[in-house]
Amino acid sequence: MPSFAVSISILGLVQAALVALPRWRPLPWLGRLRSPWWALIPALSIAAVVALVELNSDSATVLAWLALLAVPPLAALALAWLVHGSRPGWALAVPPLFALAWVARDALAGQAAATALSALACVTLGWLLVSVVPSLWLRLGVYAMAAIDAYYVFSNLLQEPNAVLSAAVPAAGLPRLQAVHLGSAQMGFGDLFVAALVGCLLAQPADGPKCHARRDISARRQWVAAGLVAVLALAFDLLFFAVDQLPATVPVAAALAAVTTIERRRRQAPQL
């Protein structure tokens, strides 16, 4: 198994890849559900899971079963439709990945397969949320998620519930897809979700969902944000020399804020 430093660095790069991975795929059939209130989901997902696990540790097993059943079809949808270069036939990669995550669950290959499935599922979840929330409100939701995550981590309120949830197994021998384990490091499912969510946000055409002519700008914006996430995540990980746990949502939110600020200043700059 790779060392903790290598493992956590790879997971940070997985977050960066998730920012670049989604492609613009509108889901108009969700239009009737559009509301800014859905922007509460990223932040509440942390608070609700922590409260649920603290109130009843058996709920961790329920969440493990939910992830086991939901992640593979969500990952298949992402491979078939929602990522750059996706093709319907790519969904056929999900069963082998799941089989590898199952039979080699304690080996690096199995952990990598499980991480890939969870990451792809997060892309689908990100598109579902982006399709029903106005962009401004969703950006605020990402910032709120990072703030709550940081509060829970630095107040030592997340460690115990997170340990219970990460250790939960749907049934003996089945893979754990409710958390991300790779080598000597682990992340929460939400840490991948926030990265995929930001990627979906930035994949939207620059001037709104009907502006197809500027998709190239959106792709460049994703790559810039992905680079920022990679740099910020790797730099942020240096704090592990001083602490045992960090909020991995923070570098992603910081990258989103940076890209948003750069774009705003570019629009406000006088045109020569």
N, C-alpha and C positions, 0 to 999 in steps of 0.2 A: 504494500500500500504506500502511496506517496505521502510525504510529510504533510503536516497541517498547513505549512506556508504554501506549498505547491497546491494542495487541495483547495484551500480557500481562494487562492489566486485564480484557479481554473473556474470556480463558481462565479467569481466576479466577471470573468470574461464571458461566461454563459449569459449573465445578465446583459452585458454589452451586446452580445449577438442577438438577444431577444429584442433589443431596441431596433436593430437593423432588419430583422427577419420579416415582420408583417408587410403585406402589400395592400394597396387600397382595394377594398372589397366592400362596397356599401351593402347593407342589409335592410332594404326599404320596408320589408314586411314587419320590421320592428318599430316603424314610425309611430304607430298608435300608442306605444308605450313611452314615448319620449317625454322626459321630465328631468329637471335639475335635481330632484330628490334622489335619483339613483346615484348621484355623485357621493352620497354618504357611504356607499357600499365599501370602497377601499378602506376607509378609516374604521368603520364599524366591524369589518371582517376581523380585525385584530382584537378589538375590545370584546366582541361577542364570543370569539373562540376562547379567549383567556377566561372570561366569566363562566362560560359553559364548562370548561375543563376544571376550573376551580370548584364549581358547584357540584359537579359529578364527574369523577375521573373516568367512569365508564363511557362517557360521551366521546372520549378520545377514540375508542374502538368504533363507535358509530361513524365518526369522521373518517377513520381509516377505511371503513367499508365504502363510504360515499366516494372517497377518492379512487378506490380500486375500481369501482363500477363506472365512474364518470370520466376518469382521465383517458382511457384508451379511445372511446368514441370521439371525445373532444380533440385528441391528438390526430386521429384519422381525418377529421374535418379540416384541421389546419393544414395537414399535408396535401389534402385533395384540393384545397381552394384558397387558403388564407395567407400563405407565405410566398415569398418571391420564388418563382419557378415552379410553383405547385402544379400538380397534375392529379387527376382522379386516381390513376394507378399507384401513386405514391402512398395512398392509404394502406396498400398491402404491406407496407413496411411495419405497420403497427403490431400485428400478431407476432412476428419474429422478435421485435423489441420487447414485447411483453413476456414472451417465453424466456428470453435471456434474463430479463429482470427477475423472473420467477426462479429459474433453475440455478442462476448464479447470483442470487440476491446478496450474498456476503462477499462476493468478489468484485473487483474494480469494474469489470466488464458489465456485470449485472447492475451495479450502481449507476454506471454511465447510461445504460439503456433506460433505467427508471427516470433518471434526470432528463433525458431527451423526451420521454413521454410527458412528464410533468411540464416541461418547458413548452412543448407544442400545445398541450391542453390550455396553457395560460394564454397563448395567442388567440385561441377561439374565445375564451372568456373575455379577453381584452376587447375583441371586436364586438361581442355582444353588448358590452358596457358602452363602448364608444358610439354604438348605433342608437343608444337611447338617452344619451346625456350630451347637452351642449358642451363644446370644447372648453370654454372658460370655466364652467363649473367642474368639469372633470379634472382640469389642472389643479384647481383648488382642492379637490378630493385627494389627489396624489400628494400634495403638500401636507394636507391634514393627516394622511396615512403615515407619512414619514415622521411628522411631529409626534403622533401618538406612539409609534414604534419606538422612537428615541426616548420618550418619557417612560414607557414600560421597561425598556432595557436598562436605562441609567438609574431607575428607581428600584431595580431588582425585582420587578413584578412579573417579568416574562419568563425568567429562567425555569422555574418549577413547572408551570403549565406547558411550556415548550418541550421540556424533557419528557413529560407524560405523553404529550401528543406524538412526539418523534418516536417514542418507544412502542407506541400502540401497533398491534398487528391485527389485521382483519381476521385471520385464522392462521393456525400453525403452518409455516412454510410459504405463505403468500407474500408478495412484495409489498413494501410500505411506500405508497405514493402520496401520502398526505404531507410528507416532508421530504427534503432533498438531502441525501447522504452521498458523499463522494470522498473516498479515501478517509482521511482523518478529520474532515470538516463536514459541517451540515448547515443548511439554510432552511428557513421556513418556506412553505409553498407561496406565501404572500410576497416573499422577496423576488421570486421569479415572476409572479403575477404583475407586480408593479412595473417591472421592466418591460414586459410584453404590452402592458397597458399604455405605457409611454410610447412604445414603438407604434402601436395602433393610432394613437393620438397624432403623432408626427407624420404618419403615412397618409393622413387626409390631405387632399389638395390644398395648397397654401391659402387660397381665398375662399374656402368652403367646400362642401361636399359636391357641388355641381361644377367645379372648375377643374375639368379633366386636363386642360392644356398645361397645367403646372405640376403634374405628377413628378417630373424630373426634379423640381425644386424640393418636393417632399422627400424624395429618395435621398438627395444630398443632405437634407436636414436630418434624416434618420442616421446617416453615416456620421455626421458631425456629433450628434448626440451619443451615438454608440461609442465613438472615440473618447468622448468626455467621460462616459460611464466607466470605460475601461481604466482610464487614468485615475479618476477619482476613487474608484473601488480599490485599485491596487494601492493607492496612497492611504486610503482610509484603513486598509488592513494593517498598516504599520502600527496602528493603535493597539493591536493584539499583543504587542510587547508589554503593554501596561494593563490591559483589561482582558477578561475572558469572553465577553460577548459584546457584539456591536450591532446596531440597527442597519442592516444591509439595504434598507429602503432609502436611506439618506443620500448616498451618492447618485442614485437614479433621480430623485427629486431635485437635487442640486443641478444635475445636467439638464433637466427639463427647464428649470428656472433660467439657466445660462442661455440655452438656445432661444427661449422665449424673449429674453432681454435683447439678445443680438438681433433678432428679427424685428422687434419693435423699434430699435434704434435705426435699423436700416430703412424701415418704412418712413421714419420721421426725418431722415437725413435729406437735405435739399438736393433736388435733381439738377445736375448741370447740363 
